């Protein structure tokens, strides 16, 4: 029991400064307006400077791209890959997730803060219970295996680099708060910080954090080191992707994958809950690194096209995070300032660049205040639907212009379901001496409004998907 008391005392001395520093850093960042981004996020804490101008439609008249003899040459008549089923169109995700954060209508800010307090308090309770269980196992209240593992963790304190221990406590203390903050849930992050700070001040918080550190050390081959290495490699892959460096992203992704394999092997040898969690986190980091490789290739190709360059400038100016994976639908989430590219239907580079341009237009409209999406509770249903269909139409025009530019470079792009609708309108308007792009966008608006295309997430027709979103947002307000 004396040895247990000694260990607990050591935990007090080591964890309180780290926890206090965490919250001091968080507070300084918020007051000073500095970035408090999660290293895993790959993006800053908020949008960049206000844009100098409004959105600009795509144009096929790229200098040096080859002769253009007339409007007919702009139409995508060459043979391209066509899926067995028409591809669904990427959109602004009218089916944004609602099961993670509370939705409370006009009292949303207070509700979000309360949810943060609730979650932070739950973390304190869970950590305290886990800590008490761990201490109980040290005096052989638990199984003999848990008893041996617990003392193994204490022994590992003398062989573990203190910097690794402090980093582990730092990350654990601030991870959830930083994640809420960087995903746009600032009120929730602030609420979560309240019980965390009070818990540290009252002595409960450091107990949970310290015993959690000991549990992470209790198995000598626990793959935490491999997890951290995989996460570091994933960060490097994300940096390479933002620089448009596919080779650098591939090297980092290979490193992340190797570390994930090592973590999973170690977890198989010592199948504790902590080792399994570390292995799962390492594999998640490796998957994110694989997505970063696809994004790096997309950026490299987009930089070779006129419309793609506009999309990249928007993404960089507003520090939009881009993720790529199978499933989830292609969309721009304003709440987390994230573009997600879904590889489920078309896992080809040309299609990803097309979708990147589409979603960049959504990001631009949201950041410049032109999008009607945030005004869902202040606009009438039909007025709001019309506004969103126009936004989808212009975003799709960017998508189709990008496809045209890519094909002139010899890049394969799957056929978009509205390709002929757009280019036929462009051709007819320019033949009559009118604005072809404007006519094409008008035709795309009619196609979206009449339900000719479906969203990539739910597969619903656009008027139905957006209508449901308006109905859900205004259900609490009554007639």
DRENDO-1510 file (C-alpha; in Angstrom, 1 decimal, always signed):
<recs>
REC; n; res; u; v; w
REC; 1; UNK; +0.0; +0.0; +0.0 .
REC; 2; UNK; +2.9; +2.3; +0.7 .
REC; 3; UNK; +4.3; +1.7; -2.8 .
REC; 4; UNK; +0.8; +2.4; -4.3 .
REC; 5; UNK; +0.7; +5.7; -2.4 .
REC; 6; UNK; +4.2; +6.6; -3.7 .
REC; 7; UNK; +3.1; +5.9; -7.3 .
REC; 8; UNK; +0.0; +8.0; -6.9 .
REC; 9; UNK; +2.0; +10.8; -5.5 .
REC; 10; UNK; +4.3; +10.6; -8.5 .
REC; 11; UNK; +1.3; +10.8; -10.7 .
REC; 12; UNK; +0.2; +14.0; -9.0 .
REC; 13; UNK; +3.5; +15.7; -9.6 .
REC; 14; UNK; +3.7; +14.6; -13.3 .
REC; 15; UNK; +0.2; +15.1; -14.5 .
REC; 16; UNK; -1.0; +18.3; -13.0 .
REC; 17; UNK; +1.4; +20.6; -14.8 .
REC; 18; UNK; +0.6; +18.8; -18.1 .
REC; 19; UNK; -3.2; +19.2; -17.6 .
REC; 20; UNK; -3.0; +22.8; -16.5 .
REC; 21; UNK; -0.7; +23.6; -19.5 .
REC; 22; UNK; -3.3; +22.0; -21.8 .
REC; 23; UNK; -6.0; +24.3; -20.7 .
REC; 24; UNK; -3.8; +27.4; -20.5 .
REC; 25; UNK; -2.8; +26.8; -24.1 .
REC; 26; UNK; -6.4; +26.3; -25.1 .
REC; 27; UNK; -7.4; +29.5; -23.4 .
REC; 28; UNK; -4.5; +31.5; -24.9 .
REC; 29; UNK; -5.4; +30.2; -28.4 .
REC; 30; UNK; -9.0; +31.3; -28.1 .
REC; 31; UNK; -8.3; +34.7; -26.7 .
REC; 32; UNK; -5.4; +35.4; -29.1 .
REC; 33; UNK; -7.2; +34.1; -32.1 .
REC; 34; UNK; -4.3; +31.7; -32.9 .
REC; 35; UNK; -4.7; +28.3; -34.5 .
REC; 36; UNK; -5.6; +25.5; -32.0 .
REC; 37; UNK; -5.8; +22.8; -34.6 .
REC; 38; UNK; -5.5; +19.1; -33.9 .
REC; 39; UNK; -2.3; +17.8; -35.5 .
REC; 40; UNK; -4.4; +15.0; -37.0 .
REC; 41; UNK; -6.9; +17.5; -38.7 .
REC; 42; UNK; -4.6; +18.7; -41.5 .
REC; 43; UNK; -6.3; +22.1; -41.4 .
REC; 44; UNK; -6.2; +25.3; -39.4 .
REC; 45; UNK; -8.7; +26.5; -36.9 .
REC; 46; UNK; -10.9; +28.6; -39.2 .
REC; 47; UNK; -11.4; +30.2; -42.5 .
REC; 48; UNK; -8.8; +32.5; -44.0 .
REC; 49; UNK; -9.2; +36.1; -45.2 .
REC; 50; UNK; -12.3; +37.3; -46.9 .
REC; 51; UNK; -12.2; +36.7; -50.7 .
REC; 52; UNK; -11.5; +39.6; -53.0 .
REC; 53; UNK; -14.4; +38.6; -55.4 .
REC; 54; UNK; -17.4; +36.4; -55.9 .
REC; 55; UNK; -17.5; +33.0; -57.6 .
REC; 56; UNK; -16.5; +32.7; -61.2 .
REC; 57; UNK; -17.9; +30.1; -63.6 .
REC; 58; UNK; -15.7; +27.7; -65.5 .
REC; 59; UNK; -14.5; +28.3; -69.0 .
REC; 60; UNK; -13.1; +25.9; -71.6 .
REC; 61; UNK; -11.0; +28.6; -73.3 .
REC; 62; UNK; -7.7; +27.5; -71.7 .
REC; 63; UNK; -4.7; +29.0; -73.6 .
REC; 64; UNK; -2.5; +26.5; -75.3 .
REC; 65; UNK; -4.9; +23.6; -74.8 .
REC; 66; UNK; -5.4; +23.1; -78.5 .
REC; 67; UNK; -7.5; +24.5; -81.3 .
REC; 68; UNK; -11.2; +25.3; -80.6 .
REC; 69; UNK; -13.0; +25.8; -83.8 .
REC; 70; UNK; -16.5; +26.3; -82.4 .
REC; 71; UNK; -19.1; +25.4; -79.8 .
REC; 72; UNK; -19.4; +21.9; -81.1 .
REC; 73; UNK; -15.8; +21.2; -80.2 .
REC; 74; UNK; -16.6; +22.0; -76.5 .
REC; 75; UNK; -19.1; +19.2; -76.3 .
REC; 76; UNK; -17.8; +16.0; -74.8 .
REC; 77; UNK; -18.5; +13.7; -77.8 .
REC; 78; UNK; -15.4; +11.4; -77.4 .
REC; 79; UNK; -15.8; +7.9; -76.0 .
REC; 80; UNK; -15.4; +7.8; -72.3 .
REC; 81; UNK; -16.1; +5.3; -69.5 .
REC; 82; UNK; -19.7; +5.1; -68.6 .
REC; 83; UNK; -20.8; +3.2; -65.5 .
REC; 84; UNK; -23.5; +0.5; -65.7 .
REC; 85; UNK; -25.7; +2.8; -63.6 .
REC; 86; UNK; -25.5; +6.6; -64.0 .
REC; 87; UNK; -23.3; +8.1; -61.4 .
REC; 88; UNK; -25.0; +10.1; -58.6 .
REC; 89; UNK; -24.0; +13.7; -58.5 .
REC; 90; UNK; -21.9; +15.1; -55.7 .
REC; 91; UNK; -23.7; +17.6; -53.6 .
REC; 92; UNK; -23.7; +19.8; -50.5 .
REC; 93; UNK; -24.8; +16.9; -48.3 .
REC; 94; UNK; -28.4; +17.7; -47.4 .
REC; 95; UNK; -28.2; +14.6; -45.2 .
REC; 96; UNK; -25.6; +15.9; -42.9 .
REC; 97; UNK; -25.2; +13.8; -39.7 .
REC; 98; UNK; -27.4; +14.8; -36.9 .
REC; 99; UNK; -26.9; +12.0; -34.4 .
REC; 100; UNK; -23.6; +13.2; -32.9 .
REC; 101; UNK; -24.4; +16.7; -31.7 .
REC; 102; UNK; -27.6; +17.9; -30.2 .
REC; 103; UNK; -30.0; +20.1; -32.3 .
REC; 104; UNK; -32.0; +22.6; -30.2 .
REC; 105; UNK; -33.2; +25.2; -32.7 .
REC; 106; UNK; -33.0; +28.8; -31.6 .
REC; 107; UNK; -31.2; +27.8; -28.3 .
REC; 108; UNK; -28.6; +25.9; -30.2 .
REC; 109; UNK; -25.6; +27.7; -28.7 .
REC; 110; UNK; -26.7; +27.2; -25.1 .
REC; 111; UNK; -27.6; +23.6; -25.9 .
REC; 112; UNK; -24.1; +23.0; -27.4 .
REC; 113; UNK; -22.4; +24.4; -24.4 .
REC; 114; UNK; -24.6; +22.1; -22.1 .
REC; 115; UNK; -23.7; +19.1; -24.2 .
REC; 116; UNK; -20.0; +19.9; -23.8 .
REC; 117; UNK; -20.4; +20.1; -20.0 .
REC; 118; UNK; -22.3; +16.8; -20.1 .
REC; 119; UNK; -19.6; +15.1; -22.1 .
REC; 120; UNK; -16.8; +16.5; -20.1 .
REC; 121; UNK; -18.4; +15.4; -16.9 .
REC; 122; UNK; -19.0; +11.9; -18.3 .
REC; 123; UNK; -15.3; +11.8; -19.2 .
REC; 124; UNK; -14.3; +12.7; -15.6 .
REC; 125; UNK; -16.7; +10.0; -14.2 .
REC; 126; UNK; -15.4; +7.4; -16.6 .
REC; 127; UNK; -11.8; +8.2; -15.9 .
REC; 128; UNK; -12.3; +8.2; -12.2 .
REC; 129; UNK; -14.0; +4.8; -12.3 .
REC; 130; UNK; -11.3; +3.3; -14.5 .
REC; 131; UNK; -8.6; +4.7; -12.2 .
REC; 132; UNK; -10.3; +3.2; -9.1 .
REC; 133; UNK; -10.5; -0.1; -10.9 .
REC; 134; UNK; -6.8; +0.0; -11.8 .
REC; 135; UNK; -5.8; +0.7; -8.2 .
REC; 136; UNK; -8.0; -2.1; -7.0 .
REC; 137; UNK; -6.2; -4.5; -9.4 .
REC; 138; UNK; -2.9; -3.4; -7.9 .
REC; 139; UNK; -4.0; -4.9; -4.5 .
REC; 140; UNK; -5.2; -8.1; -6.2 .
REC; 141; UNK; -9.0; -7.3; -6.1 .
REC; 142; UNK; -9.1; -8.1; -9.8 .
REC; 143; UNK; -7.8; -11.1; -11.6 .
REC; 144; UNK; -4.2; -12.3; -11.2 .
REC; 145; UNK; -3.5; -11.3; -14.9 .
REC; 146; UNK; -4.7; -7.8; -14.3 .
REC; 147; UNK; -2.6; -7.7; -11.1 .
REC; 148; UNK; +0.5; -8.6; -13.0 .
REC; 149; UNK; -0.3; -6.2; -15.9 .
REC; 150; UNK; -0.8; -3.3; -13.5 .
REC; 151; UNK; +2.5; -3.7; -11.8 .
REC; 152; UNK; +4.1; -4.2; -15.2 .
REC; 153; UNK; +2.8; -0.8; -16.1 .
REC; 154; UNK; +4.3; +0.7; -13.0 .
REC; 155; UNK; +7.6; -0.9; -13.8 .
REC; 156; UNK; +7.5; +0.5; -17.3 .
REC; 157; UNK; +7.5; +4.0; -15.8 .
REC; 158; UNK; +11.2; +3.5; -15.1 .
REC; 159; UNK; +12.0; +2.5; -18.7 .
REC; 160; UNK; +9.7; +4.9; -20.6 .
REC; 161; UNK; +10.9; +8.2; -22.1 .
REC; 162; UNK; +9.3; +10.9; -19.9 .
REC; 163; UNK; +8.6; +12.9; -23.1 .
REC; 164; UNK; +6.5; +10.1; -24.4 .
REC; 165; UNK; +4.5; +9.9; -21.2 .
REC; 166; UNK; +3.9; +13.6; -21.2 .
REC; 167; UNK; +2.9; +13.6; -24.8 .
REC; 168; UNK; +0.4; +10.8; -24.1 .
REC; 169; UNK; -1.1; +12.7; -21.3 .
REC; 170; UNK; -1.1; +16.0; -23.3 .
REC; 171; UNK; -2.9; +14.4; -26.2 .
REC; 172; UNK; -5.4; +12.5; -24.0 .
REC; 173; UNK; -6.2; +15.7; -22.0 .
REC; 174; UNK; -7.0; +17.9; -25.0 .
REC; 175; UNK; -8.0; +15.5; -27.9 .
REC; 176; UNK; -11.7; +15.7; -27.5 .
REC; 177; UNK; -11.7; +19.5; -26.8 .
REC; 178; UNK; -9.5; +20.2; -29.8 .
REC; 179; UNK; -11.6; +17.9; -32.0 .
REC; 180; UNK; -14.8; +19.7; -31.1 .
REC; 181; UNK; -13.2; +23.1; -31.6 .
REC; 182; UNK; -11.6; +22.3; -35.0 .
REC; 183; UNK; -14.9; +20.7; -36.3 .
REC; 184; UNK; -16.7; +24.0; -35.7 .
REC; 185; UNK; -18.4; +23.0; -32.4 .
REC; 186; UNK; -16.8; +25.8; -30.4 .
REC; 187; UNK; -19.5; +26.0; -27.8 .
REC; 188; UNK; -19.3; +22.3; -27.2 .
REC; 189; UNK; -15.5; +22.5; -26.8 .
REC; 190; UNK; -15.9; +25.3; -24.3 .
REC; 191; UNK; -18.4; +23.4; -22.3 .
REC; 192; UNK; -16.3; +20.2; -22.3 .
REC; 193; UNK; -13.3; +22.3; -21.0 .
REC; 194; UNK; -15.2; +23.4; -17.9 .
REC; 195; UNK; -15.4; +20.0; -16.1 .
REC; 196; UNK; -11.9; +19.2; -17.3 .
REC; 197; UNK; -10.4; +22.3; -15.7 .
REC; 198; UNK; -12.5; +21.8; -12.5 .
REC; 199; UNK; -11.5; +18.2; -12.4 .
REC; 200; UNK; -7.9; +19.0; -12.6 .
REC; 201; UNK; -8.2; +21.7; -9.9 .
REC; 202; UNK; -10.2; +19.3; -7.6 .
REC; 203; UNK; -7.8; +16.5; -8.0 .
REC; 204; UNK; -10.1; +14.1; -9.8 .
REC; 205; UNK; -8.9; +14.8; -13.3 .
REC; 206; UNK; -5.3; +14.0; -12.7 .
REC; 207; UNK; -6.2; +10.7; -11.0 .
REC; 208; UNK; -8.0; +9.5; -14.1 .
REC; 209; UNK; -5.3; +10.7; -16.5 .
REC; 210; UNK; -2.5; +9.3; -14.5 .
REC; 211; UNK; -4.0; +5.9; -14.0 .
REC; 212; UNK; -4.9; +5.8; -17.7 .
REC; 213; UNK; -1.2; +6.4; -18.5 .
REC; 214; UNK; -0.2; +3.5; -16.3 .
REC; 215; UNK; -2.7; +1.3; -17.9 .
REC; 216; UNK; -1.2; +2.2; -21.3 .
REC; 217; UNK; +2.2; +1.1; -20.0 .
REC; 218; UNK; +1.1; -2.1; -18.3 .
REC; 219; UNK; +2.0; -4.4; -21.3 .
REC; 220; UNK; +5.6; -4.0; -22.5 .
REC; 221; UNK; +4.7; -4.6; -26.2 .
REC; 222; UNK; +1.6; -2.3; -26.2 .
REC; 223; UNK; +1.5; -0.8; -29.7 .
REC; 224; UNK; +1.2; +2.8; -28.6 .
REC; 225; UNK; +4.5; +3.7; -30.1 .
REC; 226; UNK; +3.4; +2.2; -33.5 .
REC; 227; UNK; +0.1; +4.1; -33.2 .
REC; 228; UNK; +2.0; +7.4; -32.7 .
REC; 229; UNK; +4.3; +6.6; -35.6 .
REC; 230; UNK; +1.4; +5.8; -37.9 .
REC; 231; UNK; -0.3; +9.0; -36.9 .
REC; 232; UNK; +2.9; +11.0; -37.6 .
REC; 233; UNK; +3.2; +9.3; -41.0 .
REC; 234; UNK; -0.5; +10.2; -41.7 .
REC; 235; UNK; +0.2; +13.8; -40.9 .
REC; 236; UNK; +3.2; +13.7; -43.3 .
REC; 237; UNK; +1.0; +12.2; -46.0 .
REC; 238; UNK; -1.6; +15.0; -45.5 .
REC; 239; UNK; +1.1; +17.7; -45.8 .
REC; 240; UNK; +2.4; +16.1; -49.0 .
REC; 241; UNK; -1.2; +16.0; -50.3 .
REC; 242; UNK; -1.7; +19.7; -49.7 .
REC; 243; UNK; +1.5; +20.3; -51.5 .
REC; 244; UNK; +0.3; +18.2; -54.5 .
REC; 245; UNK; +3.2; +15.7; -54.0 .
REC; 246; UNK; +1.9; +12.2; -54.7 .
REC; 247; UNK; +5.3; +10.6; -54.2 .
REC; 248; UNK; +5.8; +12.1; -50.8 .
REC; 249; UNK; +2.3; +11.1; -49.8 .
REC; 250; UNK; +2.9; +7.5; -51.0 .
REC; 251; UNK; +6.1; +7.2; -49.0 .
REC; 252; UNK; +4.4; +8.5; -45.8 .
REC; 253; UNK; +1.3; +6.2; -46.5 .
REC; 254; UNK; +3.6; +3.2; -46.8 .
REC; 255; UNK; +5.2; +4.1; -43.5 .
REC; 256; UNK; +1.8; +4.5; -41.8 .
REC; 257; UNK; +0.7; +1.1; -43.2 .
REC; 258; UNK; +3.8; -0.6; -41.9 .
REC; 259; UNK; +3.3; +0.9; -38.5 .
REC; 260; UNK; -0.3; -0.2; -38.5 .
REC; 261; UNK; +0.8; -3.8; -39.3 .
REC; 262; UNK; +3.2; -3.7; -36.4 .
REC; 263; UNK; +0.5; -2.3; -34.0 .
REC; 264; UNK; -1.9; -5.1; -35.1 .
REC; 265; UNK; +0.8; -7.7; -34.6 .
REC; 266; UNK; +1.6; -6.5; -31.1 .
REC; 267; UNK; -2.1; -6.3; -30.2 .
REC; 268; UNK; -2.5; -10.0; -31.4 .
REC; 269; UNK; +0.3; -11.0; -29.0 .
REC; 270; UNK; -1.2; -9.0; -26.1 .
REC; 271; UNK; -4.9; -8.6; -26.7 .
REC; 272; UNK; -5.8; -6.1; -24.1 .
REC; 273; UNK; -8.4; -3.4; -24.7 .
REC; 274; UNK; -5.7; -0.7; -24.8 .
REC; 275; UNK; -3.6; -2.6; -27.3 .
REC; 276; UNK; -6.6; -3.3; -29.5 .
REC; 277; UNK; -7.6; +0.4; -29.4 .
REC; 278; UNK; -4.1; +1.5; -30.3 .
REC; 279; UNK; -4.0; -0.9; -33.2 .
REC; 280; UNK; -7.4; +0.3; -34.4 .
REC; 281; UNK; -6.2; +3.9; -34.2 .
REC; 282; UNK; -3.0; +3.0; -36.1 .
REC; 283; UNK; -5.0; +1.4; -38.9 .
REC; 284; UNK; -7.3; +4.4; -39.1 .
REC; 285; UNK; -4.3; +6.6; -39.5 .
REC; 286; UNK; -3.0; +4.4; -42.3 .
REC; 287; UNK; -6.4; +4.6; -44.0 .
REC; 288; UNK; -6.3; +8.4; -43.8 .
REC; 289; UNK; -2.8; +8.3; -45.3 .
REC; 290; UNK; -4.1; +6.3; -48.2 .
REC; 291; UNK; -6.8; +8.9; -48.8 .
REC; 292; UNK; -4.2; +11.6; -48.7 .
REC; 293; UNK; -2.4; +9.9; -51.6 .
REC; 294; UNK; -5.6; +10.1; -53.7 .
REC; 295; UNK; -6.0; +13.7; -52.7 .
REC; 296; UNK; -2.4; +14.4; -53.7 .
REC; 297; UNK; -2.9; +13.0; -57.2 .
REC; 298; UNK; -6.2; +15.0; -57.5 .
REC; 299; UNK; -4.4; +18.2; -56.6 .
REC; 300; UNK; -1.6; +17.5; -59.1 .
REC; 301; UNK; -4.1; +17.0; -61.9 .
REC; 302; UNK; -6.4; +19.9; -60.8 .
REC; 303; UNK; -3.4; +22.3; -61.0 .
REC; 304; UNK; -3.2; +21.5; -64.7 .
REC; 305; UNK; -6.7; +22.8; -65.5 .
REC; 306; UNK; -8.2; +26.3; -65.3 .
REC; 307; UNK; -11.2; +25.4; -63.3 .
REC; 308; UNK; -9.2; +23.1; -61.1 .
REC; 309; UNK; -6.8; +25.9; -60.2 .
REC; 310; UNK; -9.8; +28.0; -59.0 .
REC; 311; UNK; -10.9; +25.1; -56.9 .
REC; 312; UNK; -7.5; +24.7; -55.3 .
REC; 313; UNK; -7.2; +28.4; -54.6 .
REC; 314; UNK; -10.6; +28.3; -52.7 .
REC; 315; UNK; -9.5; +25.2; -50.7 .
REC; 316; UNK; -6.2; +26.8; -49.8 .
REC; 317; UNK; -7.6; +30.3; -49.0 .
REC; 318; UNK; -10.3; +29.0; -46.7 .
REC; 319; UNK; -8.2; +26.1; -45.3 .
REC; 320; UNK; -10.8; +23.5; -46.3 .
REC; 321; UNK; -9.9; +20.0; -45.2 .
REC; 322; UNK; -10.2; +17.3; -47.8 .
REC; 323; UNK; -10.8; +13.6; -47.0 .
REC; 324; UNK; -11.0; +10.7; -49.4 .
REC; 325; UNK; -12.5; +7.3; -48.6 .
REC; 326; UNK; -15.0; +4.8; -49.7 .
REC; 327; UNK; -18.5; +5.6; -48.6 .
REC; 328; UNK; -20.1; +8.6; -46.9 .
REC; 329; UNK; -21.2; +10.4; -50.1 .
REC; 330; UNK; -19.4; +13.3; -51.8 .
REC; 331; UNK; -20.2; +16.6; -50.1 .
REC; 332; UNK; -19.0; +19.8; -48.4 .
REC; 333; UNK; -19.7; +20.0; -44.7 .
REC; 334; UNK; -19.8; +23.7; -43.7 .
REC; 335; UNK; -19.9; +22.8; -40.0 .
REC; 336; UNK; -16.5; +21.1; -40.1 .
REC; 337; UNK; -15.2; +23.0; -43.2 .
REC; 338; UNK; -14.5; +19.6; -44.9 .
REC; 339; UNK; -14.8; +18.3; -48.4 .
REC; 340; UNK; -15.3; +14.5; -48.5 .
REC; 341; UNK; -14.7; +12.6; -51.8 .
REC; 342; UNK; -16.4; +9.3; -51.9 .
REC; 343; UNK; -14.7; +6.6; -54.0 .
REC; 344; UNK; -17.5; +4.2; -53.9 .
REC; 345; UNK; -18.9; +4.6; -57.4 .
REC; 346; UNK; -15.9; +6.0; -59.3 .
REC; 347; UNK; -12.5; +5.3; -58.0 .
REC; 348; UNK; -10.6; +7.1; -60.7 .
REC; 349; UNK; -8.5; +10.2; -60.6 .
REC; 350; UNK; -10.5; +12.2; -63.2 .
REC; 351; UNK; -13.7; +11.8; -61.3 .
REC; 352; UNK; -12.2; +12.9; -58.0 .
REC; 353; UNK; -10.8; +16.1; -59.6 .
REC; 354; UNK; -14.3; +16.8; -61.1 .
REC; 355; UNK; -15.9; +16.4; -57.7 .
REC; 356; UNK; -13.2; +18.5; -56.0 .
REC; 357; UNK; -14.2; +21.4; -58.3 .
REC; 358; UNK; -17.9; +20.8; -57.6 .
REC; 359; UNK; -17.5; +20.9; -53.8 .
REC; 360; UNK; -15.0; +23.8; -53.9 .
REC; 361; UNK; -17.9; +25.9; -55.4 .
REC; 362; UNK; -20.1; +25.0; -52.4 .
REC; 363; UNK; -17.2; +25.9; -50.0 .
REC; 364; UNK; -16.8; +29.3; -51.8 .
REC; 365; UNK; -20.5; +30.1; -51.6 .
REC; 366; UNK; -20.7; +29.2; -47.9 .
REC; 367; UNK; -17.6; +31.2; -46.9 .
REC; 368; UNK; -18.6; +34.3; -48.9 .
REC; 369; UNK; -22.2; +34.2; -47.6 .
REC; 370; UNK; -23.8; +33.6; -50.9 .
REC; 371; UNK; -25.1; +30.1; -50.1 .
REC; 372; UNK; -28.6; +29.8; -48.9 .
REC; 373; UNK; -27.7; +26.7; -46.9 .
REC; 374; UNK; -27.3; +28.5; -43.5 .
REC; 375; UNK; -30.6; +30.4; -44.1 .
REC; 376; UNK; -32.7; +27.3; -44.1 .
REC; 377; UNK; -34.8; +28.6; -41.1 .
REC; 378; UNK; -35.2; +32.2; -42.5 .
REC; 379; UNK; -36.3; +31.5; -46.0 .
REC; 380; UNK; -39.5; +30.0; -47.3 .
REC; 381; UNK; -39.4; +26.4; -48.5 .
REC; 382; UNK; -39.7; +26.9; -52.2 .
REC; 383; UNK; -37.5; +30.0; -52.1 .
REC; 384; UNK; -34.8; +28.0; -50.3 .
REC; 385; UNK; -35.1; +25.0; -52.6 .
REC; 386; UNK; -34.7; +27.3; -55.7 .
REC; 387; UNK; -31.6; +28.9; -54.2 .
REC; 388; UNK; -30.0; +25.5; -53.4 .
REC; 389; UNK; -30.8; +24.2; -56.9 .
REC; 390; UNK; -29.1; +27.2; -58.4 .
REC; 391; UNK; -26.0; +26.5; -56.2 .
REC; 392; UNK; -26.0; +22.9; -57.3 .
REC; 393; UNK; -26.3; +24.0; -60.9 .
REC; 394; UNK; -23.3; +26.3; -60.8 .
REC; 395; UNK; -21.3; +23.7; -58.8 .
REC; 396; UNK; -22.1; +21.1; -61.5 .
REC; 397; UNK; -21.0; +23.5; -64.2 .
REC; 398; UNK; -17.6; +23.7; -62.6 .
REC; 399; UNK; -17.6; +19.9; -62.5 .
REC; 400; UNK; -18.4; +19.6; -66.2 .
REC; 401; UNK; -15.9; +22.3; -67.2 .
REC; 402; UNK; -13.2; +20.5; -65.2 .
REC; 403; UNK; -14.1; +17.2; -67.0 .
REC; 404; UNK; -13.7; +18.9; -70.4 .
REC; 405; UNK; -10.3; +20.4; -69.4 .
REC; 406; UNK; -9.1; +17.1; -68.1 .
REC; 407; UNK; -10.1; +15.2; -71.3 .
REC; 408; UNK; -8.2; +17.8; -73.4 .
REC; 409; UNK; -5.1; +16.7; -71.3 .
REC; 410; UNK; -5.9; +13.0; -72.0 .
REC; 411; UNK; -7.2; +12.2; -68.5 .
REC; 412; UNK; -10.0; +9.7; -68.5 .
REC; 413; UNK; -13.2; +11.0; -66.8 .
REC; 414; UNK; -16.4; +9.0; -66.4 .
REC; 415; UNK; -19.5; +10.5; -68.0 .
REC; 416; UNK; -21.6; +12.8; -65.8 .
REC; 417; UNK; -25.4; +12.2; -66.1 .
REC; 418; UNK; -26.0; +15.8; -67.0 .
REC; 419; UNK; -23.1; +16.2; -69.4 .
REC; 420; UNK; -25.2; +16.3; -72.6 .
REC; 421; UNK; -27.8; +18.6; -70.9 .
REC; 422; UNK; -25.1; +21.2; -70.1 .
REC; 423; UNK; -23.1; +21.1; -73.3 .
REC; 424; UNK; -26.1; +21.1; -75.6 .
REC; 425; UNK; -27.3; +24.3; -73.9 .
REC; 426; UNK; -23.9; +25.8; -74.1 .
REC; 427; UNK; -23.6; +25.0; -77.8 .
REC; 428; UNK; -27.0; +26.4; -78.7 .
REC; 429; UNK; -26.5; +29.6; -76.8 .
REC; 430; UNK; -23.1; +30.3; -78.3 .
REC; 431; UNK; -24.4; +29.5; -81.8 .
REC; 432; UNK; -27.0; +32.3; -81.2 .
REC; 433; UNK; -24.3; +34.7; -79.9 .
REC; 434; UNK; -25.4; +34.3; -76.2 .
REC; 435; UNK; -23.6; +33.4; -73.0 .
REC; 436; UNK; -23.0; +29.7; -73.2 .
REC; 437; UNK; -22.0; +29.2; -69.6 .
REC; 438; UNK; -25.1; +31.0; -68.3 .
REC; 439; UNK; -27.3; +28.9; -70.6 .
REC; 440; UNK; -25.7; +25.8; -69.4 .
REC; 441; UNK; -26.2; +26.6; -65.7 .
REC; 442; UNK; -29.8; +27.4; -66.5 .
REC; 443; UNK; -30.2; +24.0; -68.0 .
REC; 444; UNK; -28.6; +22.4; -65.0 .
REC; 445; UNK; -30.9; +24.2; -62.7 .
REC; 446; UNK; -33.9; +22.9; -64.5 .
REC; 447; UNK; -32.5; +19.4; -64.4 .
REC; 448; UNK; -31.8; +19.5; -60.7 .
REC; 449; UNK; -35.2; +21.1; -59.9 .
REC; 450; UNK; -37.0; +18.4; -61.9 .
REC; 451; UNK; -35.2; +15.6; -60.1 .
REC; 452; UNK; -33.0; +14.2; -62.9 .
REC; 453; UNK; -30.1; +13.6; -60.6 .
REC; 454; UNK; -29.7; +12.2; -57.1 .
REC; 455; UNK; -27.5; +13.0; -54.2 .
REC; 456; UNK; -24.4; +10.8; -53.7 .
REC; 457; UNK; -25.2; +10.1; -50.0 .
REC; 458; UNK; -28.8; +9.1; -49.7 .
REC; 459; UNK; -29.6; +8.6; -53.4 .
REC; 460; UNK; -32.6; +10.9; -53.2 .
REC; 461; UNK; -33.6; +13.3; -55.9 .
REC; 462; UNK; -32.4; +16.8; -55.0 .
REC; 463; UNK; -35.8; +18.5; -54.4 .
REC; 464; UNK; -36.7; +15.6; -52.1 .
REC; 465; UNK; -33.4; +15.6; -50.2 .
REC; 466; UNK; -33.3; +19.4; -49.7 .
REC; 467; UNK; -37.1; +19.5; -49.1 .
REC; 468; UNK; -36.6; +17.0; -46.2 .
REC; 469; UNK; -33.8; +19.1; -44.9 .
REC; 470; UNK; -35.9; +22.2; -44.9 .
REC; 471; UNK; -38.8; +20.3; -43.2 .
REC; 472; UNK; -36.5; +19.0; -40.5 .
REC; 473; UNK; -34.9; +22.3; -39.8 .
REC; 474; UNK; -38.3; +24.1; -39.5 .
REC; 475; UNK; -40.2; +21.4; -37.7 .
REC; 476; UNK; -39.6; +23.0; -34.3 .
REC; 477; UNK; -40.8; +26.4; -35.4 .
REC; 478; UNK; -44.4; +25.3; -36.2 .
REC; 479; UNK; -46.6; +26.8; -38.9 .
</recs>
